[in-house]
Structure formats: C-alpha cells, structure tokens
Amino acid sequence: MTDTSADLYWNAVPNATTYQIFKNGVFDVSSSNAHELDRSLTAGTSYTFVVKAEVGTNYYESEPLTVTTTGTAL
C-alpha cells in the first residue's frame, strides 16, 4: 500500500482461467494470475476490492476487502 497504489494478492482458485477485479463495485481489470498491482489510486482514500474467479461458466467471488491508501487526500 502506498499513496497511489495497492499490491493485491489472493489465493489461487483451482482451474480458474481468469480473475476479475472490482474496485468500489465497478469492474477494474482482469488478471490471469493471483496478483494485481493497482496504480490508479488517490492518497488517503478508501477502496473496496472484490475478486471474481472464473472457473468454466461459474464465478466465485471473494469477500470484500477495504483498504485505505497512505498519505493525505487532497
């Protein structure tokens, strides 16, 4: 966690082909592995992330994780 980024890691889901990362309820990015670095954040701001793993035609959703970037919001 920095002023403008969050380094996200999660447990890999067996047979998952894609992970979809949602930030504050809105789709942000897809990843093919269990890691994503989000560099588009604002200092001193809270964000809630959810990861959805795609396994075949099913999606498995993580619990929400709320984090706050370091620094002071402008």
C-alpha positions as CSV (number, residue, x, y, z in Angstrom):
1,M,0.0,0.0,0.0
2,T,1.3,3.4,-1.0
3,D,-0.2,6.8,-1.6
4,T,-1.4,5.8,-5.1
5,S,-1.1,2.0,-5.3
6,A,-2.3,-1.3,-3.8
7,D,-0.5,-4.6,-4.3
8,L,-3.2,-7.2,-4.2
9,Y,-2.6,-10.9,-3.8
10,W,-5.2,-13.7,-3.2
11,N,-5.3,-17.5,-3.0
12,A,-5.4,-19.0,-6.5
13,V,-8.7,-20.9,-7.2
14,P,-8.1,-24.4,-8.8
15,N,-8.9,-24.4,-12.5
16,A,-9.6,-20.6,-12.6
17,T,-8.9,-19.2,-16.1
18,T,-9.4,-15.5,-15.2
19,Y,-9.8,-13.3,-12.2
20,Q,-11.9,-10.1,-12.5
21,I,-11.0,-7.4,-10.0
22,F,-13.7,-4.9,-9.0
23,K,-12.9,-1.7,-7.3
24,N,-15.8,0.0,-5.4
25,G,-18.3,-2.2,-7.1
26,V,-17.1,-1.4,-10.7
27,F,-15.0,-3.7,-12.9
28,D,-11.4,-2.6,-12.9
29,V,-9.2,-5.2,-14.6
30,S,-8.8,-8.9,-15.5
31,S,-5.8,-10.9,-14.4
32,S,-4.6,-14.4,-15.3
33,N,-2.8,-14.9,-12.0
34,A,-3.5,-14.3,-8.3
35,H,-1.9,-10.9,-8.2
36,E,-2.6,-7.4,-9.4
37,L,-1.0,-4.0,-8.8
38,D,-3.4,-1.2,-8.9
39,R,-1.6,2.1,-9.5
40,S,-4.6,4.3,-10.2
41,L,-5.5,5.2,-6.6
42,T,-5.7,8.5,-4.7
43,A,-3.8,9.3,-1.5
44,G,-5.8,9.0,1.8
45,T,-8.8,7.3,0.1
46,S,-10.6,4.1,1.0
47,Y,-11.2,1.5,-1.7
48,T,-13.1,-1.8,-1.6
49,F,-11.9,-4.7,-3.8
50,V,-13.6,-7.9,-4.7
51,V,-12.1,-10.6,-6.9
52,K,-14.2,-12.9,-9.0
53,A,-12.6,-16.2,-10.2
54,E,-13.9,-17.7,-13.5
55,V,-14.0,-21.5,-13.5
56,G,-15.7,-22.8,-16.6
57,T,-19.1,-21.0,-16.7
58,N,-19.1,-20.3,-12.9
59,Y,-17.8,-17.3,-11.0
60,Y,-16.6,-17.5,-7.4
61,E,-16.5,-14.2,-5.5
62,S,-14.2,-13.2,-2.7
63,E,-15.2,-11.4,0.4
64,P,-14.8,-7.6,0.1
65,L,-11.5,-6.1,1.2
66,T,-11.5,-2.5,2.2
67,V,-8.1,-0.7,2.3
68,T,-7.1,3.0,2.7
69,T,-4.1,4.4,0.8
70,T,-1.4,6.2,2.7
71,G,-0.9,9.9,2.6
72,T,-3.4,12.7,2.8
73,A,-6.4,13.2,0.5
74,L,-6.3,16.5,-1.4
